[in-house]
Amino acid sequence: MKADWVTKIADRVEENVRQNKGENATVVCASGISPSGPIHLGNLREIMTVHLVAEELRSRGWTVDHIHSWDDYDRLRKVPKGVSEEYAQYIGSPYSDIPDPFGEYDSYATRYISDLVDSLTKLGIHPRYIRQSEAYRRGDYVEQIKQAMRNRLDIFDTLAEYQNLEGQKQTLEERRNAYYPFKVYCDQCHKDITRVTAYEDETARITYTCDNCGHNDSYSLYDKVEGKLVWKVDWPMRWSFEKVDFEPGGEDHSSPGSSYTVGQRIVKEVYGWQAPYFVGYAFVGMGGRSKISSSAGTSATVSSALAIIEPAILRWLYARRANNQAFDIDYGQGLLRLYEEWDGLVRQINKGVASEVNAKLFERATHTVSEEISYAKNTIPFPVLTSVLDVTQANEEQLLRIASQQLNAAEGQDVTREQLEPRFTCALNWVTNYLPDDERTHINSEFNDEAFANFNAEDQASIQMLAERLESSWNLAAITELMYSIPKIVRGLPVDAAPTNELKQAQRSFFIAIYMLICGTDTGPRIPTLLLSIGKERARLLLTPSRNGDNGQSAYELTAH
């Protein structure tokens, strides 16, 4: 079998670990996110990339430590959509110290961290979480900070090689002498709009001035760590501290002068360690036409995706695309096609006819080394569920009755909602929150005499016959059979007549006639599902011609005499 992208990355990581650490070492794979706001599907790509590689290595017998850093000690840069503009007062303060905008969590950071942790748990992803605000303030990195401060001039020289000097007000030498790779959070205003003015290595004392409020102060790193290394030093510092073997990043991180390029040098020259194996990953976004979209200010968050996509299917979406391949997750009608594609894969797996590539993808999507990932075992087609929920206005009893027929449940053994999960809830959420109003199925309130008058005689007769036979055929299988046999009967053909182009056109004309009478359009949900969804009485009302109409009488005569 041709190796997929996960296998190829795992091969390289494995090779590097053997060379740098030895055969029995723990492989450290790292991911990290700054909880600056709602955490979206692009962020998930970093974690999922690490998780899938870590799982591949575990399956080979390696002990793997997947660490995930919450960069909650980063500064707030801007106020995200959906948060009061009053929060502009916190720009420059660490996320961990900003109050939750909605008063439910102990901080701004915890709100967005908690939402993603819940989602990752559903996806079977369980990293070792590190909150950087806690790690810094505990003093975990004091020696590493001191190392950076001692080497501040060398670090400046490395960074300067990649900087554009245009527009700089100070000379290179002035900037070099004033440079310290550490940003203090001011004791007075709690912002990082500060400048370190002196550092004493023996006592680890930092002296600073705040350009925001004018406060001047000093403290020893041995007493507290109110601040953090600048990003291009912080990242390589943590590689050395955690002994990281693999960490991906956005494609912009690997361009010339980027964080990874600079970090490779700093981790070696300052910390005496090697950079981890790195791959860039491409963008993942929100696509499709739906009631809400990212352009309208609604983020394509991981939790929003899991509200409409089964966990195993979401894993599958990330596993089947190479890390450098961008893609969108469709929140519109494309979601229905996604479910149909997944169901096709499940059928292949159950029949034992899936290719090696697809079988491996299915395994990555549905299992980790320690657990099975949730997906619907009773696979009622997602379009059927959404159609019924749409037409019945989310009538659960009606849906379960139709689902029981779809699954051929035994008499007295009706399907329960729990047996349809997690798909039932995904379908309900999609119909409720994402199906545009102009794509909903409209159901007529009375018989459409005008439309009926425009049907040809065969379609009128077919409609009348359908209305008459609904009583004795009121189940999914019988209505389905009826749909295809009626056009044959009306034309004097046996019900087992072989399909011809002419017969197929006749059946299509009949289906359009039904849609026109029920929905007022020439398309709609599958007709058997549609009829069962609206109920027997309403179906008969909409399909039975008015007795005071000539066309209704002629249709009746054509079928009854």
C-alpha positions as CSV (number, residue, x, y, z in Angstrom):
1,M,0.0,0.0,0.0
2,K,1.3,3.5,-0.9
3,A,2.2,5.3,2.4
4,D,-0.2,8.2,3.3
5,W,0.9,11.5,4.6
6,V,0.6,10.4,8.3
7,T,2.8,7.4,7.7
8,K,5.4,9.4,5.8
9,I,5.7,12.0,8.7
10,A,5.8,9.2,11.3
11,D,8.7,7.6,9.4
12,R,10.7,10.8,9.5
13,V,10.0,11.4,13.1
14,E,10.9,7.8,14.0
15,E,14.1,8.1,12.1
16,N,15.1,11.4,13.9
17,V,14.2,10.0,17.3
18,R,16.3,6.9,16.8
19,Q,19.2,9.1,15.8
20,N,18.9,11.8,18.5
21,K,17.4,10.0,21.5
22,G,17.7,6.3,21.0
23,E,15.4,3.3,20.5
24,N,13.5,3.3,23.8
25,A,13.0,7.1,24.1
26,T,9.7,8.8,24.6
27,V,8.6,10.6,21.4
28,V,7.4,14.1,22.2
29,C,4.9,15.6,19.7
30,A,3.8,19.2,20.4
31,S,0.9,21.4,19.3
32,G,-0.1,24.8,20.6
33,I,-2.9,27.4,20.3
34,S,-3.4,30.9,21.6
35,P,-6.9,31.2,23.0
36,S,-7.5,34.6,21.5
37,G,-11.1,33.9,20.7
38,P,-13.4,31.1,19.4
39,I,-11.0,28.3,18.3
40,H,-11.7,27.4,14.6
41,L,-11.2,24.5,12.2
42,G,-7.8,25.8,11.1
43,N,-6.5,25.5,14.7
44,L,-7.8,21.9,14.8
45,R,-5.6,21.0,11.9
46,E,-2.5,21.6,14.0
47,I,-3.8,19.4,16.8
48,M,-5.2,16.7,14.5
49,T,-1.9,16.5,12.5
50,V,0.0,15.9,15.7
51,H,-2.6,13.5,17.1
52,L,-2.7,11.3,13.9
53,V,1.1,11.1,13.8
54,A,1.3,10.3,17.5
55,E,-1.3,7.6,17.1
56,E,0.7,6.1,14.2
57,L,3.8,6.1,16.3
58,R,1.9,4.5,19.2
59,S,0.7,1.7,16.9
60,R,4.3,1.0,16.2
61,G,5.1,0.5,19.9
62,W,6.6,3.9,20.7
63,T,5.7,5.7,24.0
64,V,4.4,9.1,22.8
65,D,3.8,12.3,24.8
66,H,1.5,14.6,22.9
67,I,1.8,17.9,24.7
68,H,-0.5,20.8,23.9
69,S,0.4,24.3,25.0
70,W,-2.3,26.8,25.7
71,D,-0.5,30.1,24.9
72,D,-2.8,31.9,27.4
73,Y,0.1,34.1,28.6
74,D,0.1,35.8,25.2
75,R,-1.3,39.4,25.0
76,L,-4.7,40.3,23.7
77,R,-4.1,41.9,20.3
78,K,-7.6,42.8,19.3
79,V,-11.2,42.4,20.4
80,P,-12.8,39.5,18.5
81,K,-16.3,39.7,17.0
82,G,-19.0,39.0,19.5
83,V,-17.1,40.5,22.4
84,S,-17.9,44.0,23.8
85,E,-15.7,46.8,22.5
86,E,-15.2,47.7,26.1
87,Y,-12.6,44.9,26.1
88,A,-10.3,47.1,24.2
89,Q,-9.1,48.2,27.6
90,Y,-7.5,44.8,28.0
91,I,-5.4,44.9,24.8
92,G,-1.8,44.2,25.9
93,S,-2.8,42.1,28.9
94,P,-2.5,38.3,29.0
95,Y,-5.5,36.2,28.1
96,S,-5.3,34.4,31.4
97,D,-5.8,37.6,33.4
98,I,-8.7,39.0,31.4
99,P,-12.3,38.3,32.8
100,D,-14.6,36.1,30.8
101,P,-16.8,38.4,28.6
102,F,-19.9,36.4,29.5
103,G,-19.2,35.8,33.2
104,E,-19.2,32.0,33.1
105,Y,-15.5,31.1,33.4
106,D,-12.6,32.3,35.6
107,S,-11.0,34.1,32.6
108,Y,-11.2,35.0,29.0
109,A,-8.7,32.2,28.2
110,T,-10.6,29.5,30.1
111,R,-13.8,30.2,28.1
112,Y,-12.2,29.3,24.8
113,I,-9.9,26.6,26.2
114,S,-12.9,24.8,27.7
115,D,-14.9,24.8,24.5
116,L,-12.0,23.1,22.6
117,V,-11.2,20.6,25.3
118,D,-14.8,19.4,25.2
119,S,-14.5,19.0,21.4
120,L,-11.2,17.3,21.5
121,T,-12.5,14.8,24.0
122,K,-15.3,13.9,21.6
123,L,-12.7,13.4,18.9
124,G,-10.7,11.0,21.0
125,I,-7.8,13.5,21.4
126,H,-6.3,13.6,24.9
127,P,-3.0,15.6,25.0
128,R,-1.1,16.6,28.1
129,Y,-2.2,20.2,28.4
130,I,0.2,22.9,29.5
131,R,-1.1,26.4,30.3
132,Q,1.8,28.7,29.6
133,S,0.5,31.3,32.1
134,E,0.9,28.7,34.8
135,A,4.3,27.3,33.6
136,Y,5.8,30.8,33.4
137,R,4.5,31.9,36.8
138,R,5.5,28.6,38.5
139,G,9.0,29.4,37.4
140,D,9.4,26.4,35.1
141,Y,11.4,28.5,32.6
142,V,13.5,30.7,34.9
143,E,16.8,29.2,33.8
144,Q,15.8,29.3,30.2
145,I,14.8,33.0,30.4
146,K,18.2,33.7,32.1
147,Q,19.9,31.9,29.2
148,A,18.1,34.1,26.7
149,M,18.9,37.3,28.6
150,R,22.6,36.4,28.8
151,N,22.6,35.8,25.0
152,R,20.4,38.8,24.1
153,L,22.9,40.4,21.8
154,D,23.5,37.1,19.9
155,I,19.7,36.7,19.6
156,F,19.4,40.2,18.3
157,D,22.0,39.6,15.6
158,T,20.2,36.4,14.5
159,L,16.8,38.2,14.3
160,A,18.4,41.2,12.5
161,E,19.6,39.1,9.7
162,Y,15.9,38.6,8.7
163,Q,14.6,42.0,9.5
164,N,13.7,44.8,7.1
165,L,15.6,47.9,8.4
166,E,13.5,50.4,6.5
167,G,11.6,52.9,8.6
168,Q,13.7,52.2,11.8
169,K,14.2,55.4,13.8
170,Q,17.2,54.1,15.8
171,T,20.5,52.9,14.4
172,L,21.1,49.2,14.3
173,E,23.6,49.5,17.2
174,E,21.2,51.5,19.3
175,R,18.5,48.9,18.8
176,R,21.0,46.1,19.6
177,N,22.1,47.7,22.9
178,A,18.5,48.2,24.0
179,Y,17.3,44.7,23.0
180,Y,16.0,42.2,25.6
181,P,14.1,39.1,24.4
182,F,11.6,39.4,27.3
183,K,8.3,41.3,27.6
184,V,7.2,42.4,31.1
185,Y,3.6,42.7,32.2
186,C,3.5,45.9,34.1
187,D,2.6,45.6,37.8
188,Q,0.5,48.8,37.6
189,C,-1.6,48.5,34.4
190,H,-0.9,44.8,33.6
191,K,0.0,45.4,30.0
192,D,3.1,44.4,28.1
193,I,3.7,47.9,26.6
194,T,7.0,47.9,28.5
195,R,10.7,48.1,27.9
196,V,13.4,46.2,29.9
197,T,16.1,48.7,30.8
198,A,18.5,46.5,32.7
199,Y,19.1,42.9,33.7
200,E,21.4,41.5,36.4
201,D,22.1,37.8,35.7
202,E,23.4,36.9,39.2
203,T,20.2,37.9,40.9
204,A,18.0,37.5,37.8
205,R,16.7,41.0,38.4
206,I,14.8,42.7,35.6
207,T,14.3,46.5,35.6
208,Y,11.6,47.9,33.3
209,T,9.6,51.0,32.5
210,C,6.0,51.0,31.2
211,D,5.3,53.2,28.2
212,N,1.6,52.9,28.8
213,C,1.2,54.1,32.4
214,G,4.8,55.4,33.1
215,H,5.4,52.9,36.0
216,N,9.0,51.9,36.7
217,D,9.9,48.8,38.7
218,S,12.2,45.9,39.1
219,Y,11.9,42.3,40.3
220,S,13.9,39.1,40.4
221,L,12.8,36.1,38.3
222,Y,13.3,34.0,41.4
223,D,10.4,35.9,43.1
224,K,8.0,36.0,40.2
225,V,7.8,35.8,36.4
226,E,5.4,38.5,35.3
227,G,6.2,38.4,31.6
228,K,7.4,36.1,28.9
229,L,10.0,35.6,26.2
230,V,9.2,37.1,22.8
231,W,7.6,34.5,20.5
232,K,10.6,33.8,18.2
233,V,12.6,32.9,21.4
234,D,9.8,31.4,23.4
235,W,9.1,28.7,20.8
236,P,12.6,27.3,20.5
237,M,13.0,27.6,24.3
238,R,10.1,25.3,24.7
239,W,11.5,22.8,22.1
240,S,14.6,22.5,24.3
241,F,12.7,22.4,27.6
242,E,10.2,19.7,26.4
243,K,12.7,17.9,24.1
244,V,10.2,18.1,21.3
245,D,10.6,15.7,18.3
246,F,7.7,16.9,16.1
247,E,5.7,20.0,15.8
248,P,3.8,21.3,12.8
249,G,2.8,24.9,12.0
250,G,1.0,27.1,9.6
251,E,2.7,27.3,6.2
252,D,3.7,30.9,7.0
253,H,5.9,29.6,9.9
254,S,8.4,28.0,7.5
255,S,8.9,30.9,5.1
256,P,12.3,32.7,5.1
257,G,12.7,34.7,8.3
258,S,9.7,33.0,9.9
259,S,9.4,31.6,13.4
260,Y,10.7,28.2,12.5
261,T,13.6,29.4,10.4
262,V,14.8,31.7,13.2
263,G,13.9,29.1,15.9
264,Q,16.1,26.5,14.3
265,R,19.2,28.7,14.9
266,I,18.2,30.0,18.4
267,V,17.4,26.5,19.8
268,K,20.8,25.3,18.7
269,E,22.9,28.4,19.4
270,V,21.3,29.4,22.7
271,Y,19.9,26.2,24.1
272,G,22.1,23.5,22.6
273,W,19.2,21.5,21.3
274,Q,17.9,20.6,17.8
275,A,14.7,21.9,16.2
276,P,11.9,19.3,15.9
277,Y,10.8,17.8,12.6
278,F,8.5,20.3,11.1
279,V,5.8,20.3,8.5
280,G,3.6,23.1,7.4
281,Y,-0.2,22.7,7.1
282,A,-2.7,24.5,4.9
283,F,-5.8,26.4,5.7
284,V,-9.1,24.7,6.7
285,G,-12.2,26.9,6.5
286,M,-16.0,27.0,6.4
287,G,-17.7,26.5,3.0
288,G,-21.2,26.1,1.6
289,R,-24.3,28.2,1.6
290,S,-25.9,28.1,5.0
291,K,-28.0,30.3,7.2
292,I,-24.9,31.5,9.0
293,S,-21.4,31.8,7.6
294,S,-17.9,33.0,8.6
295,S,-18.3,36.0,6.4
296,A,-21.2,37.1,8.6
297,G,-19.1,37.0,11.7
298,T,-19.7,33.4,12.8
299,S,-16.5,31.5,13.2
300,A,-16.2,28.0,11.9
301,T,-15.4,26.6,15.3
302,V,-14.6,23.0,16.1
303,S,-17.7,22.8,18.4
304,S,-19.9,24.2,15.6
305,A,-18.6,21.5,13.2
306,L,-19.2,18.7,15.8
307,A,-22.8,20.0,16.2
308,I,-23.5,18.8,12.7
309,I,-20.8,16.3,11.9
310,E,-20.2,13.0,13.6
311,P,-16.8,12.9,15.4
312,A,-15.4,10.0,13.3
313,I,-16.4,11.8,10.0
314,L,-14.7,15.0,11.1
315,R,-11.5,13.0,11.9
316,W,-11.9,11.4,8.5
317,L,-12.0,14.8,6.7
318,Y,-8.6,15.7,8.2
319,A,-7.0,12.3,7.8
320,R,-7.8,12.0,4.1
321,R,-6.4,15.4,3.1
322,A,-2.6,15.8,3.1
323,N,-1.3,18.3,5.6
324,N,-0.4,20.8,2.8
325,Q,-3.8,20.5,1.1
326,A,-6.2,23.3,1.9
327,F,-9.9,22.5,2.1
328,D,-13.3,23.8,3.4
329,I,-15.8,22.0,5.4
330,D,-19.2,22.5,3.8
331,Y,-21.9,23.7,6.2
332,G,-24.5,23.8,3.4
333,Q,-25.9,21.2,1.0
334,G,-22.4,19.8,0.6
335,L,-22.8,18.4,4.1
336,L,-25.4,16.0,2.8
337,R,-23.1,14.7,0.1
338,L,-20.3,14.3,2.7
339,Y,-22.6,12.0,4.7
340,E,-23.5,10.0,1.6
341,E,-19.8,9.6,0.8
342,W,-19.1,8.4,4.4
343,D,-22.0,5.9,4.3
344,G,-20.6,4.5,1.0
345,L,-17.2,4.0,2.8
346,V,-18.9,2.3,5.7
347,R,-20.7,-0.1,3.3
348,Q,-17.4,-0.9,1.7
349,I,-15.8,-1.7,5.1
350,N,-18.8,-3.8,6.1
351,K,-18.6,-5.8,2.9
352,G,-14.8,-6.2,3.1
353,V,-14.3,-4.6,-0.3
354,A,-12.7,-1.3,0.7
355,S,-9.2,-0.6,-0.7
356,E,-6.2,-0.7,1.7
357,V,-6.1,3.1,1.6
358,N,-9.7,3.6,2.5
359,A,-9.6,0.9,5.1
360,K,-6.6,2.7,6.8
361,L,-8.4,6.0,6.6
362,F,-11.5,4.4,8.2
363,E,-9.3,3.0,11.0
364,R,-7.7,6.4,11.7
365,A,-11.2,8.0,11.7
366,T,-12.9,5.5,14.0
367,H,-10.3,4.3,16.4
368,T,-7.3,5.4,18.5
369,V,-5.0,2.9,20.2
370,S,-7.3,3.2,23.3
371,E,-10.8,4.0,22.2
372,E,-13.5,3.9,19.5
373,I,-14.7,7.2,18.1
374,S,-18.4,7.9,17.9
375,Y,-20.3,7.5,14.6
376,A,-23.8,6.2,13.7
377,K,-24.1,2.5,13.4
378,N,-27.7,2.6,12.3
379,T,-27.1,4.6,9.2
380,I,-30.3,6.3,8.2
381,P,-29.1,8.5,5.3
382,F,-28.5,12.0,6.6
383,P,-30.6,13.5,3.7
384,V,-33.6,11.4,4.9
385,L,-33.2,12.6,8.5
386,T,-32.9,16.3,7.5
387,S,-35.8,16.0,5.1
388,V,-38.1,14.5,7.7
389,L,-37.0,17.0,10.3
390,D,-37.6,19.9,7.9
391,V,-41.0,18.7,6.7
392,T,-42.3,17.7,10.1
393,Q,-40.9,20.7,11.9
394,A,-38.6,18.4,13.9
395,N,-41.4,16.0,15.0
396,E,-39.3,13.3,16.7
397,E,-42.1,10.7,16.9
398,Q,-42.7,11.0,13.1
399,L,-39.1,10.7,12.3
400,L,-38.5,7.6,14.5
401,R,-41.5,5.9,12.8
402,I,-40.0,6.5,9.4
403,A,-36.6,5.5,10.6
404,S,-38.0,2.2,11.9
405,Q,-39.4,1.5,8.4
406,Q,-36.1,2.5,6.8
407,L,-34.2,0.0,9.0
408,N,-36.9,-2.7,8.7
409,A,-37.3,-2.8,12.5
410,A,-39.3,-5.8,13.7
411,E,-42.9,-5.3,14.8
412,G,-42.9,-3.8,18.2
413,Q,-39.2,-3.0,18.0
414,D,-39.3,0.6,17.0
415,V,-36.0,2.5,16.7
416,T,-35.1,4.9,19.5
417,R,-33.4,8.2,19.2
418,E,-30.4,6.8,21.1
419,Q,-29.9,4.2,18.4
420,L,-29.7,6.9,15.7
421,E,-27.1,9.0,17.6
422,P,-25.0,11.0,17.0
423,R,-26.5,11.4,13.6
424,F,-30.0,12.4,14.9
425,T,-28.7,15.4,16.8
426,C,-26.4,16.4,14.0
427,A,-29.3,16.4,11.6
428,L,-31.5,18.3,14.0
429,N,-28.9,20.9,14.6
430,W,-28.3,21.4,10.9
431,V,-31.9,21.8,10.0
432,T,-32.4,24.2,13.0
433,N,-29.3,26.3,12.6
434,Y,-27.9,26.0,9.1
435,L,-30.6,25.2,6.5
436,P,-31.5,28.5,4.8
437,D,-35.1,29.5,4.9
438,D,-35.4,29.6,1.1
439,E,-34.1,26.0,0.9
440,R,-36.7,24.6,3.3
441,T,-39.4,22.3,2.0
442,H,-42.7,24.2,1.6
443,I,-45.9,22.1,1.9
444,N,-49.0,23.3,0.2
445,S,-52.1,23.8,2.3
446,E,-54.7,22.7,-0.2
447,F,-55.1,20.8,-3.5
448,N,-53.5,22.7,-6.4
449,D,-56.3,22.6,-9.1
450,E,-54.4,24.9,-11.4
451,A,-51.3,22.7,-11.5
452,F,-53.4,19.6,-11.9
453,A,-55.2,21.0,-14.9
454,N,-51.9,21.4,-16.7
455,F,-50.8,17.7,-16.2
456,N,-51.3,15.3,-19.1
457,A,-54.0,12.7,-18.8
458,E,-51.6,9.9,-17.7
459,D,-50.1,12.0,-14.9
460,Q,-53.6,12.9,-13.7
461,A,-54.6,9.3,-13.7
462,S,-51.4,8.4,-11.9
463,I,-52.0,11.0,-9.2
464,Q,-55.5,9.7,-8.6
465,M,-54.3,6.1,-8.4
466,L,-51.6,7.0,-5.9
467,A,-54.1,8.8,-3.7
468,E,-56.5,5.8,-3.8
469,R,-53.7,3.3,-2.9
470,L,-52.0,5.1,-0.1
471,E,-54.2,3.5,2.5
472,S,-53.0,0.0,1.7
473,S,-49.4,1.0,1.0
474,W,-48.6,3.3,3.9
475,N,-45.0,2.2,4.6
476,L,-41.7,3.1,3.0
477,A,-41.1,0.0,1.0
478,A,-44.7,-0.2,-0.4
479,I,-44.8,3.5,-1.3
480,T,-41.5,3.2,-3.1
481,E,-42.8,0.2,-5.1
482,L,-46.0,2.1,-5.8
483,M,-44.1,5.1,-7.2
484,Y,-42.4,3.1,-9.9
485,S,-45.3,0.8,-10.8
486,I,-48.1,3.3,-11.2
487,P,-46.8,4.8,-14.5
488,K,-46.6,1.3,-15.8
489,I,-50.1,0.3,-14.8
490,V,-51.6,3.5,-16.2
491,R,-50.0,2.7,-19.6
492,G,-51.2,-0.9,-19.5
493,L,-47.8,-2.4,-18.8
494,P,-47.1,-5.1,-16.3
495,V,-45.4,-3.9,-13.0
496,D,-42.3,-5.9,-13.8
497,A,-41.9,-4.3,-17.3
498,A,-38.3,-3.5,-18.1
499,P,-37.4,0.1,-18.0
500,T,-37.1,2.0,-21.2
501,N,-36.2,5.6,-22.0
502,E,-39.9,6.4,-22.6
503,L,-40.9,4.7,-19.3
504,K,-38.2,6.6,-17.4
505,Q,-39.5,9.9,-18.8
506,A,-43.0,9.0,-17.8
507,Q,-41.9,8.2,-14.2
508,R,-40.0,11.5,-14.0
509,S,-43.1,13.4,-15.3
510,F,-45.2,11.6,-12.6
511,F,-42.7,12.5,-9.8
512,I,-42.7,16.2,-10.9
513,A,-46.5,16.2,-10.8
514,I,-46.4,14.9,-7.2
515,Y,-43.8,17.6,-6.2
516,M,-46.0,20.3,-7.8
517,L,-49.1,19.2,-5.8
518,I,-47.3,18.8,-2.5
519,C,-44.4,21.4,-2.5
520,G,-45.3,23.7,-5.4
521,T,-41.9,23.0,-7.0
522,D,-40.5,20.4,-9.4
523,T,-38.1,18.9,-6.9
524,G,-38.0,18.0,-3.2
525,P,-37.1,15.3,-0.8
526,R,-37.5,11.6,-1.8
527,I,-41.2,11.2,-2.4
528,P,-41.8,8.1,-0.1
529,T,-40.1,10.0,2.8
530,L,-42.0,13.2,1.9
531,L,-45.4,11.5,2.0
532,L,-44.7,9.7,5.3
533,S,-43.4,12.9,6.8
534,I,-46.6,14.9,6.0
535,G,-48.9,12.1,7.1
536,K,-51.6,10.1,5.4
537,E,-54.5,12.5,5.7
538,R,-52.6,15.5,4.4
539,A,-51.1,13.4,1.6
540,R,-54.5,12.4,0.5
541,L,-55.8,16.0,0.7
542,L,-53.0,17.3,-1.5
543,L,-53.2,14.4,-4.0
544,T,-57.0,14.0,-4.4
545,P,-58.6,16.2,-7.1
546,S,-61.5,18.4,-6.3
547,R,-64.8,16.7,-7.1
548,N,-66.1,19.9,-8.7
549,G,-63.3,20.0,-11.2
550,D,-63.6,18.4,-14.7
551,N,-60.0,17.4,-14.8
552,G,-60.4,15.4,-11.5
553,Q,-63.3,13.5,-12.9
554,S,-61.6,12.6,-16.2
555,A,-58.6,11.4,-14.3
556,Y,-60.8,9.2,-12.1
557,E,-62.5,7.7,-15.1
558,L,-59.3,6.9,-16.8
559,T,-58.1,4.8,-13.9
560,A,-61.3,3.4,-12.6
561,H,-63.1,2.3,-15.8
